[in-house]
Amino acid sequence: MIKLLWVDDNLDQDLAEKRMSLLMEDDIESDFAGDATEAYFLLTDIEKDYDVVLMDLRHPAGPDDIWNEYAEQADRKYGPVLLKMVKENREGIFSHLSKTRYGVFTIETKEENPDLFQPPISLPDQNYKMKTHAYDETDFINFIRALNKS
């Protein structure tokens, strides 16, 4: 069983078909977050031991003051901010996620996000996929399974 957290603010609109295809998979147990705050609290819950976290780069902060210091630099790009927090493991609150694999599924190109591939995030190149209309549900599910094995 793959335990997945998918963070994206379009889960109920543009990505509804992909979300539904995930829910129909017997070997994937999915949680969803629509903003950085919701994702943060799911990721800090020690009861949640995710195998894979799939992150959109652009989503809202959500209703919490922890994002205030990032508001100007983030420009709705709270995905990289959250990934950096998790990878730096400040105060040890993400220690239970030490074996979690991370992926990015976004509309932006890799070239627009070079910091993702450097420390502290160090995202592997193959863990980055762009959202396109040609990227169907089967490819999407296979991407999640590949992330789980990476």
C-alpha positions in Angstrom: 0.0 0.0 0.0 1.3 3.4 -1.0 0.4 6.2 1.4 0.2 9.4 -0.6 -0.3 13.1 0.2 -1.1 15.2 -2.8 -1.0 19.0 -2.3 -2.7 21.0 -5.0 -5.4 23.7 -5.0 -7.0 22.4 -8.2 -7.9 18.9 -6.9 -11.6 19.5 -7.2 -11.5 21.3 -10.6 -8.8 20.7 -13.3 -7.4 17.6 -11.6 -10.7 15.9 -10.6 -10.2 13.0 -13.0 -6.7 12.3 -11.8 -7.9 12.5 -8.2 -10.8 10.1 -8.9 -8.4 7.7 -10.6 -6.3 7.7 -7.5 -9.2 6.9 -5.3 -10.0 3.9 -7.4 -6.6 2.3 -7.0 -6.5 -0.5 -4.4 -2.8 -0.1 -3.7 -2.8 3.7 -3.1 -4.2 5.4 0.1 -4.6 9.1 -0.7 -4.8 12.2 1.5 -5.3 15.6 -0.2 -4.5 19.1 0.8 -5.5 22.3 -1.0 -3.1 24.7 0.6 0.2 24.9 2.5 -1.4 25.1 5.9 -3.5 22.0 5.4 -0.4 20.2 4.0 1.8 21.4 6.9 -0.6 20.0 9.5 -0.9 16.6 7.7 2.9 16.4 7.4 3.5 17.2 11.0 1.0 14.5 12.2 3.2 11.7 13.4 0.3 9.3 12.8 0.6 10.0 9.0 3.6 8.2 7.7 3.5 9.0 3.9 5.5 7.0 1.4 5.0 9.7 -1.3 4.3 13.5 -1.1 3.3 15.0 -4.5 3.5 18.8 -4.5 2.2 21.4 -6.8 4.4 24.5 -6.6 1.7 27.2 -6.8 -1.0 27.0 -4.1 -2.3 29.3 -1.5 -0.7 29.6 2.0 -3.9 28.9 3.9 -5.1 30.3 7.2 -2.0 30.4 9.4 0.5 33.0 10.4 3.5 30.7 9.8 3.5 31.8 6.1 3.7 35.5 6.8 7.5 35.6 6.6 7.4 34.0 3.1 4.5 36.0 1.7 6.6 38.4 -0.5 9.1 35.8 -1.7 6.6 33.0 -2.3 4.2 34.7 -4.7 1.8 31.8 -4.2 4.7 29.4 -4.6 4.3 27.7 -1.2 5.2 24.3 -2.6 9.0 25.0 -2.5 8.7 26.7 0.9 7.0 23.7 2.3 9.4 21.2 0.7 12.3 23.2 2.1 10.8 23.2 5.6 10.3 19.4 5.5 13.8 18.7 4.1 15.5 21.0 6.7 13.4 19.3 9.4 13.4 22.3 11.7 12.8 21.3 15.3 12.6 17.7 14.3 8.9 17.9 13.5 9.2 16.0 10.2 11.5 13.2 11.5 8.8 10.6 10.9 9.0 11.4 7.2 12.7 10.4 6.8 11.9 7.7 4.2 9.3 9.7 2.3 9.8 10.3 -1.4 8.8 13.7 -2.9 7.6 14.6 -6.3 6.5 17.8 -8.1 3.5 18.0 -10.4 3.1 21.5 -11.7 2.6 23.8 -14.7 6.1 25.3 -14.4 9.2 24.1 -16.2 12.2 22.7 -14.4 14.2 25.6 -15.6 12.0 28.0 -13.7 12.8 26.1 -10.4 16.5 25.4 -10.2 16.5 25.6 -6.4 14.4 22.4 -6.2 17.3 20.4 -7.4 19.9 21.8 -5.0 20.2 21.3 -1.2 18.3 21.3 1.0 15.5 20.0 -1.3 17.7 18.0 -3.7 14.7 16.7 -5.8 15.8 14.0 -8.3 15.2 15.1 -11.9 12.9 12.2 -12.6 10.6 13.3 -9.7 9.5 16.4 -11.6 6.6 16.3 -14.0 4.7 19.0 -15.8 0.9 19.1 -15.9 -0.1 18.8 -19.5 -3.3 17.7 -21.2 -1.3 14.8 -22.8 -0.4 13.4 -19.4 -3.2 11.0 -18.8 -4.4 9.2 -15.7 -2.4 6.0 -16.4 0.8 8.0 -16.7 0.0 9.9 -13.6 -0.6 6.7 -11.5 2.6 5.2 -12.9 4.5 8.4 -11.9 3.3 7.9 -8.3 4.3 4.3 -8.3 7.7 5.2 -9.7 8.1 7.9 -7.0 7.4 5.2 -4.4 10.2 3.1 -5.7 12.8 5.9 -6.1 
